[in-house]
């Protein structure tokens, strides 16, 4: 039971930290005007509420890696990237009424950030698992 709690805590922490990092990257692209140049109408403001939502959802999505916690490093990274597709599906199919609502390239950018989130989460799990 203690080992399960430890793994869940690791996964939540790794997902939340990866969520914070990708959220800051998302915000930086918006603040630098890159999103507007690409025709993407998603330039969030860096507020505590916005960052908190990405920390919590990143942590919760990170829990999906629980069955793969003990897998080999290369397999875990691949699974992390694969798990990153799930938040993309959630954003595109649930949060947006139309995939082109925020801009034609927005789904591609969301997919990119979610896959980076999955890789970062898996990499952090690997780093934490070794200690």
C-alpha positions in Angstrom: 0.0 0.0 0.0 2.8 2.4 0.9 4.5 1.7 -2.5 1.3 2.4 -4.3 0.9 5.7 -2.5 4.5 6.6 -3.3 4.0 5.8 -7.0 0.8 7.8 -7.2 2.6 10.8 -5.5 5.5 10.5 -8.0 3.2 10.4 -11.0 1.0 13.3 -9.8 4.1 15.4 -9.0 5.7 14.6 -12.3 2.5 15.4 -14.3 1.9 18.6 -12.4 5.5 19.8 -12.9 5.4 18.9 -16.6 2.0 20.8 -16.7 3.7 23.8 -15.2 6.5 23.7 -17.7 4.4 23.3 -20.8 2.0 26.0 -19.5 4.8 28.4 -19.2 5.9 27.5 -22.7 2.4 28.1 -24.0 2.2 31.4 -22.2 5.6 32.5 -23.6 4.5 31.8 -27.1 1.4 33.9 -26.6 3.2 36.7 -24.9 5.9 36.8 -27.7 3.2 37.1 -30.3 4.0 33.7 -32.0 0.4 32.5 -31.5 -1.0 35.5 -33.3 1.5 35.1 -36.1 0.3 31.6 -36.6 -3.3 32.6 -36.5 -4.0 30.9 -33.2 -6.4 32.7 -30.9 -5.0 31.2 -27.8 -2.8 33.6 -25.9 -3.5 33.0 -22.2 -2.7 35.4 -19.4 -0.3 34.0 -16.7 -2.7 34.0 -13.7 -2.6 31.8 -10.7 -6.0 30.3 -11.6 -4.8 29.4 -15.1 -1.6 27.9 -13.9 -3.3 26.0 -11.1 -5.7 24.4 -13.5 -2.8 23.1 -15.6 -1.0 21.8 -12.5 -4.0 19.9 -11.3 -5.0 18.5 -14.7 -1.3 17.7 -15.5 -1.1 15.7 -12.3 -4.3 13.9 -12.9 -3.4 12.9 -16.4 0.0 11.8 -15.1 -1.7 9.1 -13.0 -2.5 7.3 -16.3 1.2 6.1 -16.3 0.7 4.1 -13.1 0.4 0.7 -14.8 3.7 1.4 -16.6 5.7 2.8 -13.7 8.1 -0.1 -13.6 8.7 -0.3 -17.3 12.0 0.2 -19.0 13.1 3.8 -19.7 12.6 3.8 -23.5 9.2 2.1 -23.1 8.1 4.6 -20.5 9.1 7.6 -22.6 7.1 6.2 -25.6 4.1 5.5 -23.4 4.4 9.0 -22.0 4.2 10.5 -25.5 1.3 8.2 -26.2 -0.5 9.3 -23.0 0.0 12.9 -24.1 -2.4 12.3 -27.0 -5.3 11.8 -24.5 -5.3 15.4 -23.2 -5.2 16.5 -26.8 -8.3 14.5 -27.6 -10.0 16.0 -24.5 -9.2 19.6 -25.5 -10.2 19.2 -29.1 -13.3 17.1 -28.7 -14.7 18.3 -25.3 -13.4 21.8 -24.7 -13.8 23.2 -28.2 -17.0 23.1 -30.1 -15.1 23.1 -33.4 -11.5 22.0 -33.9 -10.9 25.2 -35.9 -12.5 27.5 -33.4 -9.2 28.9 -32.0 -7.4 28.7 -35.4 -6.5 26.0 -37.9 -3.1 25.3 -36.4 -4.3 25.2 -32.8 -4.9 21.4 -32.7 -1.4 20.8 -34.0 0.1 23.1 -31.3 -2.1 21.5 -28.6 -0.9 18.0 -29.7 2.7 19.2 -29.7 2.4 20.6 -26.2 0.6 17.5 -24.9 3.2 15.1 -26.3 6.0 17.3 -24.8 4.0 17.1 -21.5 3.9 13.3 -21.8 7.6 13.0 -22.5 8.4 15.4 -19.6 6.2 13.5 -17.2 7.8 10.2 -18.2 11.2 11.7 -17.9 10.5 13.1 -14.5 9.1 9.8 -13.4 12.3 8.1 -14.5 14.4 10.7 -12.6 12.3 10.4 -9.5 12.2 6.6 -9.7 16.0 6.4 -9.6 16.3 8.3 -6.3 
